């Protein structure tokens, strides 16, 4: 009978060698483990959204989780806690300066994505959107609310949140999470941080007297820091202290380095571009935008068979009080604000109606535009229908039933509406800017115009009307638009490259 040590020797592996091999194997597993990414956001479409950031926050982490252990951090708004289900409090994050203590909860989405939730009712248990109350006014304590988010992200990255998990990299989004990169820098931590700018126009600027409340060193209030024209800027903090900056289209990445689009930050962004630390990565849209399966549509269709579009057009006409018609149907699905060129759409309406077209509008925003659209509808009953507000089913049926989408945005970092429209066979008519320039091929998958003026916009509309009269050309353009790549695969691959570069730079 051989003892165990002899058995090890007979098998060709001594006990010591066996231990060494096991240790080596464990090290290999450790080396090959998936990197941990903390995706920090102020909104996610699963539970609450105010714009495109919510859609991206829902889709991009899911596209990345095949390659990374990616988890989401979001404030515990009332809407989040009412929908997410069971949330386990796993840690208490202490008060710091004027930032209150909070709990760190952990939950999961329906498809198993881990979500960390900040449990702080005094900051987040409110009606309204993530940023404003029900009357559209900014929350007076937004600096504290989102400093709490940034500080929590830094704590989790440093291992002071989930005792079983820590982030190798932070992916920050827009100004609400910008201070996370700064808090890490002030702690002397070299954890890589990526900041994605979804819209440079929203910067999170506050009075300088808030510095001490937020734990911001006085020395950081300068041009090479958080100071922005005498104010404290959360977005500038994120741009200045993050390892790498991305934005949501390659054209917008170029535009924001110029004064006319840079919102006062073009100089810093030019520097980041020259350093190779600014990339434009176009957003995708999720797989639910499929006209052959969408449950909101009254009739489904494909790029090979458009017959279902007519049924959706008919229901849109009925729901918006439009006359029965075989003419072109134009849609506006938008926030009703100056950036979106709503004034241009209103002014162009006469041209569309005079050519036998109809317009359906859904959205909300500035009171003056809401009033002007209601007046336009009253002047053209049966030809212009307007709904103030937003309904997901109406919007999807509008994309599916319309022939054209009006999108004369003065600037558009990426835009998702034009991609939704293309996927549903509606041709966007849009200003050649930002993501619109990157996703619309003029005369192939939509129509672009250069100068954001009424005359140029009308010229593009006339081209659309001419196309509508040529069924063969209209069919060819619809198919090209529907078959354009719209998913997240290519974008996720670009983010992987940025993550790798940022991690390599941090390790150097």
C-alpha positions in Angstrom: 0.0 0.0 0.0 1.4 3.4 -1.0 0.9 6.5 1.2 -0.4 9.7 -0.2 3.0 11.3 -0.7 4.1 8.2 -2.7 1.0 8.4 -4.8 1.9 12.0 -5.7 5.4 10.9 -6.6 4.2 7.9 -8.6 1.8 10.1 -10.6 4.8 12.3 -11.6 3.9 15.3 -9.4 5.4 15.8 -6.0 3.3 17.3 -3.2 5.3 20.5 -3.4 5.1 20.6 -7.2 1.3 20.1 -7.0 1.0 23.1 -4.7 3.1 25.2 -7.0 1.0 24.2 -10.0 -2.2 25.0 -8.1 -0.8 28.4 -7.0 0.1 29.1 -10.6 -3.3 28.1 -11.9 -5.0 30.4 -9.3 -2.8 33.3 -10.3 -3.7 32.7 -14.0 -7.4 32.8 -13.2 -6.8 36.0 -11.2 -4.9 37.5 -14.1 -7.6 36.5 -16.6 -10.6 37.6 -14.5 -12.9 40.1 -16.1 -12.2 43.7 -15.4 -14.7 45.4 -13.1 -16.4 48.5 -14.5 -18.6 50.9 -12.4 -21.0 52.7 -14.7 -22.0 55.9 -12.9 -25.2 57.6 -14.1 -28.0 59.9 -13.0 -30.7 58.1 -15.0 -31.4 54.7 -16.6 -34.4 53.9 -18.8 -35.2 50.8 -16.8 -36.5 53.0 -14.0 -36.2 56.7 -14.8 -35.0 58.8 -17.7 -35.0 62.5 -18.7 -33.3 62.0 -22.1 -30.8 60.1 -24.2 -28.5 59.4 -21.2 -31.2 57.2 -19.7 -31.4 55.1 -22.9 -27.6 54.8 -23.2 -27.3 53.9 -19.5 -29.7 51.0 -20.1 -28.1 49.7 -23.3 -24.3 50.2 -23.1 -23.7 48.3 -19.8 -25.6 45.4 -21.3 -23.5 45.5 -24.4 -20.4 45.5 -22.3 -21.2 42.8 -19.8 -20.1 40.0 -22.1 -16.6 41.3 -21.7 -16.6 43.0 -18.2 -18.1 42.7 -14.8 -20.0 45.9 -15.3 -22.3 47.3 -12.6 -24.3 50.5 -12.4 -24.4 53.2 -9.6 -27.5 55.5 -9.5 -29.2 57.7 -6.9 -32.1 56.0 -5.1 -34.8 58.2 -6.6 -38.4 57.4 -5.5 -39.0 56.0 -9.1 -36.0 53.7 -8.8 -36.8 52.2 -5.5 -40.5 51.6 -6.4 -39.5 49.5 -9.4 -36.2 47.8 -8.8 -37.6 45.3 -6.2 -35.5 44.0 -3.4 -32.6 46.2 -2.5 -30.1 44.9 0.1 -28.2 47.6 2.1 -24.6 46.4 2.0 -22.8 49.4 3.5 -23.1 52.9 5.1 -21.2 55.7 3.4 -20.2 58.3 6.0 -21.1 62.0 5.9 -18.3 64.2 4.5 -18.2 68.0 4.7 -21.7 69.1 3.8 -22.6 65.8 2.1 -24.9 63.6 4.2 -24.3 60.0 5.0 -26.2 57.4 2.9 -26.8 53.7 2.6 -25.4 51.7 -0.3 -28.0 49.3 -1.6 -27.5 46.5 -4.1 -30.2 45.2 -6.4 -30.5 43.7 -9.9 -32.4 44.4 -13.1 -34.8 41.8 -14.4 -32.1 40.4 -16.6 -29.5 40.2 -13.8 -27.5 43.4 -14.1 -26.2 44.5 -10.7 -27.3 48.0 -9.7 -25.9 49.9 -6.7 -28.4 52.4 -5.3 -27.7 55.4 -3.0 -30.2 55.2 -0.2 -30.6 58.8 1.0 -34.3 59.8 1.2 -33.5 63.4 2.1 -31.8 63.9 -1.3 -33.7 61.6 -3.6 -37.1 60.7 -2.3 -39.0 63.3 -4.4 -41.4 63.7 -7.3 -40.1 65.2 -10.5 -37.2 64.3 -12.7 -33.6 63.6 -11.6 -32.8 67.3 -12.0 -35.9 69.4 -11.7 -39.2 69.5 -9.8 -42.6 69.1 -11.3 -42.6 72.8 -12.3 -39.3 72.5 -14.2 -37.2 74.3 -11.5 -33.7 72.9 -10.7 -33.5 71.3 -7.3 -31.8 73.9 -5.0 -29.5 71.2 -3.6 -28.4 69.6 -6.9 -24.8 70.3 -6.0 -25.1 68.1 -2.8 -27.3 65.5 -4.5 -24.7 64.8 -7.3 -21.6 65.4 -5.2 -23.1 62.5 -3.1 -23.1 60.4 -6.3 -19.6 61.3 -7.2 -18.2 60.7 -3.7 -20.0 57.3 -3.5 -18.4 56.3 -6.8 -15.0 57.2 -5.5 -15.6 55.3 -2.3 -16.7 52.1 -4.2 -13.6 52.4 -6.5 -11.4 52.6 -3.4 -13.0 49.4 -1.9 -15.1 51.2 0.7 -18.5 50.2 -0.6 -19.1 46.6 -1.5 -16.7 44.5 0.5 -16.8 41.8 -2.1 -16.3 44.0 -5.2 -14.3 47.0 -6.2 -14.0 48.8 -9.6 -11.0 48.7 -11.8 -12.3 51.6 -13.8 -15.1 54.2 -13.4 -17.2 55.1 -16.4 -18.8 58.5 -15.6 -21.6 60.2 -17.5 -22.2 64.0 -17.8 -21.9 66.6 -15.1 -23.8 64.7 -12.3 -20.9 62.2 -11.9 -18.1 64.5 -12.9 -16.8 65.1 -9.3 -16.0 61.3 -8.9 -12.8 61.7 -11.0 -11.8 64.8 -8.9 -12.4 63.1 -5.6 -10.1 60.2 -6.7 -7.4 62.6 -7.8 -7.5 64.6 -4.5 -7.1 61.2 -2.7 -4.0 60.4 -4.8 -5.7 57.4 -6.4 -4.7 56.4 -9.9 -7.9 54.4 -10.7 -8.7 55.1 -14.4 -11.8 57.2 -15.1 -13.7 57.7 -18.4 -16.1 60.6 -18.7 -18.7 60.5 -21.5 -20.1 63.9 -22.5 -23.7 63.4 -23.7 -24.4 67.1 -24.0 -21.8 69.8 -23.3 -24.5 72.4 -22.8 -25.4 71.0 -19.4 -22.5 71.7 -17.1 -23.6 71.6 -13.5 -22.3 75.1 -12.5 -22.6 76.4 -8.9 -21.5 79.3 -6.8 -17.9 79.1 -5.5 -19.1 79.4 -1.9 -20.2 75.7 -2.2 -16.6 74.5 -2.3 -16.3 73.7 1.4 -19.7 72.0 1.5 -18.6 69.7 -1.2 -15.1 68.9 0.1 -13.3 70.7 -2.8 -9.9 72.0 -1.9 -9.5 75.8 -2.4 -6.4 75.0 -4.5 -8.6 73.3 -7.0 -10.6 76.4 -7.7 -8.5 77.6 -10.6 -8.3 77.3 -14.4 -6.4 74.0 -14.0 -9.1 72.6 -11.9 -12.8 73.1 -11.3 -13.1 76.9 -11.8 -15.2 78.0 -14.8 -15.8 81.8 -15.3 -15.9 82.3 -11.5 -18.2 79.4 -10.9 -17.6 75.8 -9.8 -18.3 73.4 -12.7 -18.9 69.7 -12.1 -18.5 69.0 -15.9 -15.2 70.8 -16.1 -14.0 68.9 -13.0 -14.8 65.7 -14.8 -13.0 66.8 -18.0 -10.0 68.0 -16.2 -9.4 65.1 -13.8 -10.6 62.1 -15.9 -8.2 59.8 -17.6 -10.0 60.0 -20.9 -13.0 61.8 -22.4 -15.5 60.4 -24.9 -18.5 61.9 -26.5 -21.3 60.4 -28.4 -20.3 61.0 -32.1 -17.1 61.6 -34.0 -18.5 64.8 -35.5 -19.5 66.2 -32.1 -16.0 65.3 -30.7 -14.6 67.7 -33.4 -17.3 70.3 -33.0 -16.8 70.8 -29.2 -13.1 71.7 -29.7 -14.4 74.9 -31.6 -15.7 78.0 -29.9 -19.1 77.9 -31.6 -19.9 74.5 -30.0 -17.5 74.3 -27.1 -19.7 76.1 -24.5 -16.6 77.8 -23.1 -14.7 74.5 -22.6 -13.3 74.3 -26.2 -9.8 75.2 -25.0 -9.6 72.4 -22.5 -11.2 69.9 -24.9 -8.7 70.9 -27.7 -5.9 70.1 -25.2 -7.5 66.7 -24.5 -7.8 66.0 -28.2 -4.2 66.9 -28.8 -3.2 64.6 -26.0 -5.1 61.7 -27.6 -7.6 61.7 -24.7 -10.8 62.6 -26.5 -12.8 60.2 -28.7 -16.2 60.3 -30.4 -18.1 57.0 -30.2 -21.6 57.0 -31.8 -24.4 55.6 -29.7 -26.4 52.6 -30.8 -30.1 51.7 -30.1 -31.3 48.6 -28.4 -32.8 45.5 -30.1 -36.4 46.4 -29.0 -36.4 48.9 -31.9 -37.5 46.3 -34.4 -40.6 46.9 -36.5 -41.1 43.1 -37.1 -41.5 42.4 -33.3 -42.4 45.7 -31.6 -45.5 45.1 -29.4 -46.6 48.8 -29.6 -47.2 48.7 -33.3 -50.7 47.9 -34.6 -49.2 46.1 -37.6 -45.6 44.9 -37.9 -43.5 45.1 -41.0 -40.0 44.5 -42.4 -37.6 46.1 -44.9 -38.9 43.6 -47.4 -42.6 44.2 -46.8 -43.7 47.7 -45.8 -47.5 47.1 -45.8 -47.7 47.4 -42.0 -46.6 51.0 -42.2 -49.9 52.1 -43.6 -51.9 50.7 -40.6 -49.6 52.5 -38.2 -50.0 55.7 -40.2 -53.7 55.4 -40.0 -53.8 54.9 -36.3 -51.4 58.0 -35.8 -53.8 60.0 -38.0 -56.7 58.9 -35.9 -55.0 59.5 -32.5 -53.8 63.0 -33.6 -57.0 64.1 -35.2 -55.7 64.2 -38.7 -57.8 63.6 -41.8 -57.7 60.3 -43.7 -55.0 60.9 -46.4 -52.7 59.1 -48.8 -50.2 62.0 -48.6 -46.9 62.2 -46.7 -46.9 62.1 -42.9 -44.2 64.0 -41.1 -43.4 63.4 -37.4 -41.8 65.5 -34.7 -40.8 63.5 -31.6 -38.7 65.9 -29.6 -38.1 68.0 -26.5 -39.7 71.3 -27.5 -36.6 73.5 -26.9 -34.6 75.9 -29.0 -31.7 73.5 -29.4 -34.0 71.1 -31.3 -35.0 73.7 -33.9 -38.6 73.5 -33.0 -39.1 77.1 -34.3 -37.8 76.0 -37.7 -40.3 73.1 -37.8 -43.2 75.4 -36.9 -42.2 77.9 -39.6 -41.8 75.1 -42.2 -45.3 73.7 -41.5 -47.0 75.9 -44.0 -44.8 74.4 -46.8 -45.6 70.9 -45.8 -49.4 71.5 -45.5 -49.6 73.4 -48.8 -48.0 70.3 -50.5 -50.6 67.9 -49.1 -48.6 66.8 -46.1 -49.6 66.3 -42.5 -47.6 66.7 -39.3 -48.0 64.8 -36.0 -46.1 66.3 -33.0 -45.4 64.8 -29.6 -43.2 66.4 -26.9 -42.9 68.9 -24.2 -40.6 71.7 -23.2 -40.6 75.5 -23.4 -44.1 77.0 -22.8 -43.8 79.3 -25.9 -43.2 76.4 -28.2 -46.0 74.4 -26.7 -48.4 77.4 -27.2 -47.2 78.0 -30.8 -47.7 74.4 -31.7 -51.2 74.4 -30.3 -52.0 77.5 -32.3 -50.5 75.9 -35.4 -52.8 72.9 -34.9 -55.8 75.2 -34.5 -55.0 77.0 -37.8 -54.6 73.7 -39.7 -57.2 71.3 -38.2 -56.9 67.8 -39.8 -53.4 68.6 -41.1 -51.4 69.3 -37.9 -51.9 67.3 -34.7 -50.1 68.1 -31.4 -49.8 66.2 -28.1 -48.0 67.9 -25.3 -46.2 65.3 -23.2 -44.7 61.9 -24.1 -46.1 58.4 -24.5 -43.8 55.6 -25.6 -46.5 53.8 -27.6 -47.5 56.9 -29.5 -43.8 57.7 -30.2 -43.1 54.3 -31.6 -46.2 54.2 -33.7 -45.2 57.7 -35.0 -41.8 56.4 -36.1 -43.4 53.4 -37.7 -46.3 55.2 -39.5 -44.6 58.4 -40.6 -42.8 58.9 -43.9 -40.4 61.5 -42.6 -39.0 62.7 -39.2 -38.3 66.4 -38.8 -35.1 67.0 -36.8 -33.7 70.4 -37.5 -31.5 70.5 -34.3 -29.1 73.4 -34.1 -26.7 71.0 -32.5 -27.1 67.3 -31.7 -24.3 65.5 -29.8 -25.6 62.1 -31.1 -29.4 61.9 -31.3 -31.4 58.7 -31.1 -34.6 59.8 -32.7 -33.1 59.7 -36.2 -31.9 56.1 -35.7 -35.3 55.0 -34.3 -36.9 56.6 -37.4 -34.5 54.9 -39.8 -35.1 51.5 -38.2 -38.8 52.0 -38.7 -38.5 53.2 -42.3 -39.1 56.9 -41.6 -36.6 59.1 -43.4 -35.1 61.8 -41.1 -34.8 65.4 -42.4 -32.0 66.9 -40.3 -29.3 69.5 -39.9 -25.8 68.3 -40.8 -24.4 68.4 -37.3 -23.0 66.1 -34.6 -24.5 62.6 -34.6 -27.0 63.5 -37.3 -24.1 63.9 -39.7 -22.6 60.6 -38.6 -25.8 58.5 -38.9 -27.6 59.9 -41.9 -26.3 59.5 -45.4 -27.8 62.3 -47.4 -30.1 61.1 -50.2 -29.6 57.5 -49.1 -30.9 57.0 -45.5 -32.4 60.5 -45.0 -31.9 64.2 -46.0 -29.3 66.6 -44.5 -29.1 70.4 -44.8 -26.1 72.5 -44.0 -26.9 76.0 -42.5 -29.6 75.8 -39.8 -31.8 78.2 -41.5 -35.5 78.1 -42.6 -34.6 78.2 -46.3 -32.1 75.4 -46.2 -34.6 73.3 -44.1 -37.4 73.9 -46.6 -35.1 72.8 -49.4 -34.5 69.5 -47.7 -38.2 69.1 -47.1 -38.9 69.6 -50.8 -36.4 66.9 -51.6 -38.3 64.6 -49.3 -41.6 65.5 -51.0 -40.0 64.7 -54.4 -38.8 61.4 -53.1 -42.3 60.6 -51.8 -43.7 61.0 -55.3 -41.2 58.5 -56.6 -42.2 55.2 -55.1 -39.2 53.3 -56.3 -36.8 55.8 -54.8 -38.8 56.0 -51.6 -38.7 52.2 -51.2 -35.0 52.1 -51.9 -34.3 54.8 -49.3 -36.5 53.2 -46.7 -34.7 49.8 -47.1 -31.3 51.5 -46.9 -32.3 53.3 -43.7 -33.8 50.2 -42.1 -30.8 48.0 -43.0 -28.3 50.5 -41.7 -26.3 49.1 -38.7 -28.0 50.5 -35.6 -26.8 48.2 -32.7 -24.3 48.6 -30.0 -21.7 46.0 -31.0 -19.3 48.4 -32.8 -19.7 51.1 -30.2 -19.0 48.6 -27.4 -15.8 47.5 -29.2 -14.7 51.2 -29.3 -15.3 51.6 -25.6 -13.2 48.5 -24.9 -10.3 50.1 -26.7 -10.7 53.3 -24.6 -10.9 51.3 -21.4 -7.7 49.4 -22.3 -5.8 52.6 -23.1 -6.9 54.2 -19.9 -5.9 51.2 -17.8 -2.5 51.0 -19.5 -1.9 54.7 -18.9 -2.9 54.4 -15.2 -0.5 51.4 -14.7 2.4 53.1 -16.4 
